[in-house]
Amino acid sequence: MATSTSAGAPSGAVDQERVQQFLEKVITDGGAAVAGLCTSLGDRLGLYTAMAGAGPLTSARLAARTGLVERYVREWLDAQVAGEYVTYAPGTDTYQLPDEHAAVLADPDRSTYAAGFFTMLQAVYATEDSLMDAFRTGEGVGWEEHGPALFAGTAKFFRPGYTAALVPEWLTSLDGVVEKLERGARVADVGCGYGYSTTLMARAFPRSYFRGFDFHRPSVEAARGIAAERGLADRVSFDVATAQDFPGEGFDLITFFDCLHDIGDPGGALRHAEQALADGGSCMIVEHGGTSRTESGGASGHAQENTNPVGRALTAASVAVCLPSALAQHGPQALGNHAGEEAMRKIADDAGLHHWRLAAESPVNRVYAVGR
Protein backbone atom coordinates (compact mmCIF):
# COMPACT_ATOMS: atom_id res chain seq x y z
CA MET A 1 0.00 0.00 0.00
CA ALA A 2 1.42 3.37 -0.98
CA THR A 3 2.29 5.90 1.68
CA SER A 4 2.79 9.62 1.34
CA THR A 5 5.26 12.10 2.76
CA SER A 6 2.66 14.91 2.79
CA ALA A 7 -0.98 15.30 1.87
CA GLY A 8 -1.43 14.31 -1.73
CA ALA A 9 2.29 13.68 -2.34
CA PRO A 10 3.20 10.04 -3.15
CA SER A 11 6.33 8.64 -1.52
CA GLY A 12 7.36 6.52 -4.51
CA ALA A 13 9.77 7.62 -7.18
CA VAL A 14 8.35 10.12 -9.65
CA ASP A 15 9.29 10.00 -13.32
CA GLN A 16 10.54 13.54 -13.78
CA GLU A 17 10.35 13.31 -17.56
CA ARG A 18 6.67 12.48 -17.36
CA VAL A 19 6.18 15.30 -14.85
CA GLN A 20 7.76 17.70 -17.32
CA GLN A 21 5.65 16.40 -20.20
CA PHE A 22 2.46 16.82 -18.20
CA LEU A 23 3.55 20.26 -17.00
CA GLU A 24 3.96 21.30 -20.63
CA LYS A 25 0.47 19.97 -21.39
CA VAL A 26 -1.05 21.96 -18.53
CA ILE A 27 0.78 25.11 -19.59
CA THR A 28 -0.47 24.53 -23.14
CA ASP A 29 -4.03 24.19 -21.84
CA GLY A 30 -3.65 27.32 -19.74
CA GLY A 31 -2.41 29.23 -22.74
CA ALA A 32 -5.35 27.97 -24.80
CA ALA A 33 -7.77 29.06 -22.08
CA VAL A 34 -6.41 32.61 -22.11
CA ALA A 35 -6.17 32.62 -25.90
CA GLY A 36 -9.87 31.74 -26.04
CA LEU A 37 -10.61 35.24 -24.78
CA CYS A 38 -8.62 36.64 -27.69
CA THR A 39 -10.58 34.45 -30.11
CA SER A 40 -13.87 35.69 -28.69
CA LEU A 41 -12.67 39.29 -28.97
CA GLY A 42 -11.61 38.73 -32.55
CA ASP A 43 -15.02 37.35 -33.39
CA ARG A 44 -17.10 39.94 -31.56
CA LEU A 45 -15.01 42.91 -32.70
CA GLY A 46 -15.09 41.82 -36.34
CA LEU A 47 -11.33 41.39 -36.62
CA TYR A 48 -11.51 38.01 -38.30
CA THR A 49 -14.18 39.22 -40.69
CA ALA A 50 -12.06 42.24 -41.60
CA MET A 51 -9.05 40.02 -42.29
CA ALA A 52 -10.92 37.41 -44.32
CA GLY A 53 -9.91 37.62 -47.97
CA ALA A 54 -8.03 40.88 -47.39
CA GLY A 55 -4.53 39.50 -47.90
CA PRO A 56 -1.57 40.79 -45.86
CA LEU A 57 -2.44 43.69 -43.53
CA THR A 58 -0.40 45.84 -41.19
CA SER A 59 -1.77 46.35 -37.71
CA ALA A 60 -2.48 49.98 -38.60
CA ARG A 61 -4.43 48.96 -41.70
CA LEU A 62 -6.49 46.42 -39.75
CA ALA A 63 -7.18 48.98 -37.05
CA ALA A 64 -8.42 51.41 -39.70
CA ARG A 65 -10.66 48.75 -41.27
CA THR A 66 -12.26 47.95 -37.92
CA GLY A 67 -12.26 51.36 -36.25
CA LEU A 68 -10.23 49.99 -33.34
CA VAL A 69 -7.14 51.25 -31.52
CA GLU A 70 -3.97 50.16 -33.31
CA ARG A 71 -1.99 49.37 -30.15
CA TYR A 72 -4.60 46.86 -29.01
CA VAL A 73 -4.94 45.43 -32.50
CA ARG A 74 -1.19 44.88 -32.77
CA GLU A 75 -1.10 43.08 -29.42
CA TRP A 76 -4.05 40.92 -30.47
CA LEU A 77 -2.36 40.07 -33.78
CA ASP A 78 0.81 38.95 -32.00
CA ALA A 79 -1.30 36.63 -29.83
CA GLN A 80 -2.95 35.26 -32.98
CA VAL A 81 0.45 34.56 -34.53
CA ALA A 82 1.57 32.79 -31.33
CA GLY A 83 -1.51 30.57 -31.54
CA GLU A 84 -0.94 29.91 -35.27
CA TYR A 85 -4.32 31.38 -36.16
CA VAL A 86 -2.69 34.19 -38.18
CA THR A 87 0.55 34.22 -40.19
CA TYR A 88 3.17 36.97 -40.03
CA ALA A 89 5.59 38.26 -42.69
CA PRO A 90 8.47 40.04 -40.88
CA GLY A 91 9.82 41.60 -44.05
CA THR A 92 6.66 43.66 -44.57
CA ASP A 93 5.41 43.64 -40.96
CA THR A 94 2.08 42.28 -42.17
CA TYR A 95 -0.40 39.75 -40.86
CA GLN A 96 -2.71 37.45 -42.81
CA LEU A 97 -5.65 35.23 -41.96
CA PRO A 98 -5.41 32.15 -44.24
CA ASP A 99 -8.56 31.37 -46.19
CA GLU A 100 -8.80 27.99 -44.48
CA HIS A 101 -8.79 29.70 -41.06
CA ALA A 102 -11.30 32.28 -42.22
CA ALA A 103 -13.69 29.42 -43.00
CA VAL A 104 -13.68 28.55 -39.30
CA LEU A 105 -13.49 32.01 -37.73
CA ALA A 106 -14.94 34.64 -40.06
CA ASP A 107 -18.13 33.45 -41.75
CA PRO A 108 -21.14 32.54 -39.55
CA ASP A 109 -22.95 31.12 -42.58
CA ARG A 110 -20.39 28.38 -43.19
CA SER A 111 -20.88 24.95 -41.66
CA THR A 112 -17.30 25.06 -40.36
CA TYR A 113 -17.76 28.28 -38.37
CA ALA A 114 -16.82 27.60 -34.73
CA ALA A 115 -16.15 30.99 -33.16
CA GLY A 116 -19.46 30.87 -31.31
CA PHE A 117 -17.97 28.39 -28.88
CA PHE A 118 -15.71 31.11 -27.52
CA THR A 119 -18.56 33.54 -26.94
CA MET A 120 -19.84 31.15 -24.28
CA LEU A 121 -16.61 31.33 -22.26
CA GLN A 122 -17.46 34.69 -20.71
CA ALA A 123 -20.60 33.27 -19.13
CA VAL A 124 -19.11 29.90 -18.22
CA TYR A 125 -16.16 31.29 -16.30
CA ALA A 126 -18.41 33.76 -14.51
CA THR A 127 -20.29 30.89 -12.81
CA GLU A 128 -17.21 29.26 -11.28
CA ASP A 129 -18.12 30.27 -7.72
CA SER A 130 -21.67 29.02 -8.16
CA LEU A 131 -20.33 25.72 -9.50
CA MET A 132 -18.06 25.35 -6.48
CA ASP A 133 -21.11 25.68 -4.23
CA ALA A 134 -23.01 23.21 -6.41
CA PHE A 135 -20.24 20.62 -6.07
CA ARG A 136 -20.51 20.90 -2.29
CA THR A 137 -24.29 20.95 -1.99
CA GLY A 138 -25.50 18.93 -4.96
CA GLU A 139 -27.72 21.79 -6.06
CA GLY A 140 -27.74 23.04 -9.62
CA VAL A 141 -26.88 26.19 -11.52
CA GLY A 142 -29.86 27.08 -13.67
CA TRP A 143 -29.58 27.98 -17.33
CA GLU A 144 -31.16 31.34 -16.54
CA GLU A 145 -28.46 32.05 -13.93
CA HIS A 146 -25.81 32.41 -16.64
CA GLY A 147 -25.01 35.62 -18.47
CA PRO A 148 -26.38 36.53 -21.92
CA ALA A 149 -23.13 35.44 -23.58
CA LEU A 150 -24.05 31.80 -22.95
CA PHE A 151 -27.39 32.07 -24.72
CA ALA A 152 -26.01 34.02 -27.67
CA GLY A 153 -22.90 31.84 -27.89
CA THR A 154 -24.85 28.59 -27.79
CA ALA A 155 -27.12 29.76 -30.60
CA LYS A 156 -24.15 30.98 -32.61
CA PHE A 157 -22.25 27.73 -32.09
CA PHE A 158 -25.04 25.34 -33.12
CA ARG A 159 -26.44 27.40 -35.99
CA PRO A 160 -23.81 26.43 -38.64
CA GLY A 161 -24.30 22.71 -38.05
CA TYR A 162 -28.07 23.05 -38.23
CA THR A 163 -27.80 25.12 -41.39
CA ALA A 164 -25.64 22.51 -43.07
CA ALA A 165 -27.43 19.33 -42.02
CA LEU A 166 -30.92 19.87 -40.60
CA VAL A 167 -32.93 20.09 -43.81
CA PRO A 168 -30.80 18.20 -46.36
CA GLU A 169 -29.65 15.36 -44.09
CA TRP A 170 -31.44 15.02 -40.77
CA LEU A 171 -35.04 15.54 -41.84
CA THR A 172 -34.58 13.42 -44.94
CA SER A 173 -33.37 10.56 -42.73
CA LEU A 174 -36.80 10.39 -41.04
CA ASP A 175 -39.29 8.12 -42.77
CA GLY A 176 -42.06 10.10 -44.46
CA VAL A 177 -41.45 13.34 -42.56
CA VAL A 178 -40.26 15.49 -45.48
CA GLU A 179 -43.33 14.50 -47.49
CA LYS A 180 -45.59 15.61 -44.64
CA LEU A 181 -43.73 18.90 -44.30
CA GLU A 182 -44.03 19.55 -48.02
CA ARG A 183 -47.78 18.96 -47.92
CA GLY A 184 -48.26 20.99 -44.75
CA ALA A 185 -47.59 19.78 -41.22
CA ARG A 186 -47.63 21.04 -37.63
CA VAL A 187 -44.27 21.06 -35.88
CA ALA A 188 -43.24 21.75 -32.27
CA ASP A 189 -39.60 22.65 -31.64
CA VAL A 190 -39.03 22.06 -27.92
CA GLY A 191 -36.13 23.85 -26.22
CA CYS A 192 -35.80 26.05 -29.28
CA GLY A 193 -33.51 28.71 -27.79
CA TYR A 194 -33.04 31.48 -30.35
CA GLY A 195 -35.13 29.50 -32.83
CA TYR A 196 -32.52 28.98 -35.54
CA SER A 197 -33.63 25.36 -35.92
CA THR A 198 -37.28 26.43 -36.09
CA THR A 199 -36.77 29.10 -38.74
CA LEU A 200 -34.54 26.88 -40.86
CA MET A 201 -37.34 24.33 -41.11
CA ALA A 202 -39.94 27.01 -41.73
CA ARG A 203 -38.01 28.53 -44.63
CA ALA A 204 -37.59 25.10 -46.22
CA PHE A 205 -41.25 24.09 -45.88
CA PRO A 206 -43.54 27.06 -46.54
CA ARG A 207 -46.75 25.02 -46.27
CA SER A 208 -46.08 23.95 -42.68
CA TYR A 209 -46.63 25.75 -39.38
CA PHE A 210 -44.03 25.79 -36.63
CA ARG A 211 -44.20 26.52 -32.92
CA GLY A 212 -41.08 26.97 -30.82
CA PHE A 213 -41.10 26.50 -27.05
CA ASP A 214 -38.48 27.36 -24.46
CA PHE A 215 -38.68 28.08 -20.74
CA HIS A 216 -36.12 30.91 -21.07
CA ARG A 217 -38.00 34.13 -21.85
CA PRO A 218 -35.02 36.16 -23.19
CA SER A 219 -34.29 33.42 -25.73
CA VAL A 220 -37.93 33.28 -26.79
CA GLU A 221 -37.95 37.05 -27.29
CA ALA A 222 -34.78 36.80 -29.39
CA ALA A 223 -36.37 34.02 -31.46
CA ARG A 224 -39.45 36.15 -32.13
CA GLY A 225 -37.22 38.95 -33.39
CA ILE A 226 -35.27 36.62 -35.69
CA ALA A 227 -38.47 35.15 -37.14
CA ALA A 228 -39.86 38.62 -37.78
CA GLU A 229 -36.65 39.73 -39.49
CA ARG A 230 -36.90 36.73 -41.82
CA GLY A 231 -40.53 37.35 -42.67
CA LEU A 232 -41.74 34.15 -41.03
CA ALA A 233 -43.95 35.47 -38.25
CA ASP A 234 -47.11 34.36 -40.07
CA ARG A 235 -46.08 30.68 -39.88
CA VAL A 236 -43.72 30.61 -36.90
CA SER A 237 -44.58 31.44 -33.30
CA PHE A 238 -42.57 31.21 -30.10
CA ASP A 239 -43.89 30.82 -26.58
CA VAL A 240 -42.46 30.49 -23.09
CA ALA A 241 -43.18 26.96 -21.90
CA THR A 242 -41.36 24.00 -20.42
CA ALA A 243 -40.84 20.68 -22.17
CA GLN A 244 -43.37 19.11 -19.79
CA ASP A 245 -46.23 21.55 -20.36
CA PHE A 246 -45.93 23.16 -23.79
CA PRO A 247 -49.39 23.74 -25.29
CA GLY A 248 -50.91 22.20 -28.37
CA GLU A 249 -51.59 18.76 -29.77
CA GLY A 250 -51.77 16.97 -33.08
CA PHE A 251 -48.17 17.73 -33.98
CA ASP A 252 -46.82 15.75 -36.91
CA LEU A 253 -43.25 16.32 -35.75
CA ILE A 254 -41.78 17.26 -32.37
CA THR A 255 -38.10 18.11 -32.24
CA PHE A 256 -35.55 18.31 -29.44
CA PHE A 257 -32.29 19.89 -30.59
CA ASP A 258 -29.36 19.39 -28.20
CA CYS A 259 -31.58 20.01 -25.20
CA LEU A 260 -33.16 16.82 -23.87
CA HIS A 261 -30.12 16.12 -21.66
CA ASP A 262 -30.49 19.60 -20.09
CA ILE A 263 -34.00 18.82 -18.84
CA GLY A 264 -34.39 17.68 -15.24
CA ASP A 265 -37.27 15.40 -16.19
CA PRO A 266 -36.52 14.08 -19.69
CA GLY A 267 -39.02 11.27 -19.18
CA GLY A 268 -41.75 13.78 -18.43
CA ALA A 269 -40.79 15.75 -21.53
CA LEU A 270 -41.07 12.69 -23.75
CA ARG A 271 -44.35 11.58 -22.13
CA HIS A 272 -45.79 15.00 -22.90
CA ALA A 273 -44.45 14.80 -26.45
CA GLU A 274 -46.04 11.38 -26.93
CA GLN A 275 -49.40 12.80 -25.86
CA ALA A 276 -49.02 15.84 -28.14
CA LEU A 277 -48.21 13.84 -31.29
CA ALA A 278 -50.75 13.37 -34.03
CA ASP A 279 -51.55 9.85 -35.19
CA GLY A 280 -48.53 8.75 -37.17
CA GLY A 281 -46.45 11.64 -35.81
CA SER A 282 -42.85 11.27 -34.73
CA CYS A 283 -40.10 12.90 -32.72
CA MET A 284 -36.61 13.86 -33.81
CA ILE A 285 -34.12 13.92 -30.97
CA VAL A 286 -30.76 15.47 -31.73
CA GLU A 287 -28.15 14.79 -29.06
CA HIS A 288 -24.42 15.06 -28.64
CA GLY A 289 -22.14 12.18 -29.53
CA GLY A 290 -19.35 11.00 -27.26
CA THR A 291 -18.97 7.94 -25.08
CA SER A 292 -21.70 7.58 -22.47
CA ARG A 293 -21.66 7.03 -18.74
CA THR A 294 -24.60 5.99 -16.60
CA GLU A 295 -26.15 8.46 -14.20
CA SER A 296 -24.80 6.51 -11.22
CA GLY A 297 -21.26 7.01 -12.41
CA GLY A 298 -20.64 3.56 -13.80
CA ALA A 299 -19.37 3.18 -17.33
CA SER A 300 -21.66 2.15 -20.14
CA GLY A 301 -18.77 2.89 -22.46
CA HIS A 302 -15.11 3.67 -21.97
CA ALA A 303 -14.34 7.12 -20.61
CA GLN A 304 -10.95 7.17 -22.27
CA GLU A 305 -12.65 7.15 -25.66
CA ASN A 306 -13.58 10.77 -25.00
CA THR A 307 -9.91 11.74 -25.02
CA ASN A 308 -10.27 13.62 -28.29
CA PRO A 309 -11.06 17.28 -29.03
CA VAL A 310 -14.81 16.80 -29.44
CA GLY A 311 -15.13 14.50 -26.45
CA ARG A 312 -13.13 16.85 -24.28
CA ALA A 313 -15.25 19.85 -25.22
CA LEU A 314 -18.50 17.96 -24.63
CA THR A 315 -17.58 16.47 -21.27
CA ALA A 316 -16.24 19.79 -20.00
CA ALA A 317 -19.41 21.56 -21.14
CA SER A 318 -21.42 18.98 -19.24
CA VAL A 319 -19.61 19.86 -16.02
CA ALA A 320 -19.98 23.60 -16.58
CA VAL A 321 -23.50 23.88 -18.00
CA CYS A 322 -25.51 20.77 -18.86
CA LEU A 323 -25.48 18.76 -15.62
CA PRO A 324 -25.91 21.82 -13.35
CA SER A 325 -28.82 23.04 -15.50
CA ALA A 326 -30.63 19.73 -15.16
CA LEU A 327 -29.97 19.49 -11.42
CA ALA A 328 -31.34 23.00 -10.91
CA GLN A 329 -34.75 21.74 -12.07
CA HIS A 330 -34.93 19.18 -9.23
CA GLY A 331 -36.29 16.51 -11.53
CA PRO A 332 -35.86 12.74 -11.25
CA GLN A 333 -32.92 12.52 -13.68
CA ALA A 334 -29.85 14.60 -14.48
CA LEU A 335 -28.28 12.98 -17.50
CA GLY A 336 -25.33 15.16 -18.45
CA ASN A 337 -24.63 15.62 -22.14
CA HIS A 338 -23.11 12.18 -22.75
CA ALA A 339 -25.74 9.91 -21.22
CA GLY A 340 -25.70 7.86 -24.39
CA GLU A 341 -28.22 6.17 -26.64
CA GLU A 342 -29.03 3.29 -24.31
CA ALA A 343 -30.15 5.55 -21.46
CA MET A 344 -32.22 7.82 -23.69
CA ARG A 345 -33.82 4.94 -25.53
CA LYS A 346 -35.04 3.49 -22.23
CA ILE A 347 -36.47 6.85 -21.17
CA ALA A 348 -38.31 7.12 -24.49
CA ASP A 349 -39.64 3.57 -24.24
CA ASP A 350 -40.96 4.21 -20.72
CA ALA A 351 -42.67 7.33 -22.09
CA GLY A 352 -44.58 5.31 -24.69
CA LEU A 353 -42.23 6.00 -27.58
CA HIS A 354 -41.24 2.43 -28.38
CA HIS A 355 -39.79 2.90 -31.86
CA TRP A 356 -36.23 4.21 -31.78
CA ARG A 357 -33.71 4.43 -34.60
CA LEU A 358 -30.37 6.12 -35.09
CA ALA A 359 -31.20 8.03 -38.26
CA ALA A 360 -28.14 10.20 -38.90
CA GLU A 361 -24.79 11.05 -37.37
CA SER A 362 -22.19 13.81 -37.55
CA PRO A 363 -18.86 14.37 -35.77
CA VAL A 364 -20.75 16.18 -32.98
CA ASN A 365 -24.37 14.97 -33.09
CA ARG A 366 -26.50 11.86 -33.32
CA VAL A 367 -30.02 12.12 -34.69
CA TYR A 368 -32.68 9.71 -33.47
CA ALA A 369 -36.05 9.01 -35.12
CA VAL A 370 -38.51 8.21 -32.34
CA GLY A 371 -42.18 7.27 -32.44
CA ARG A 372 -44.94 5.26 -30.86
Disulfide bonds with the S-S distance in Angstrom:
none
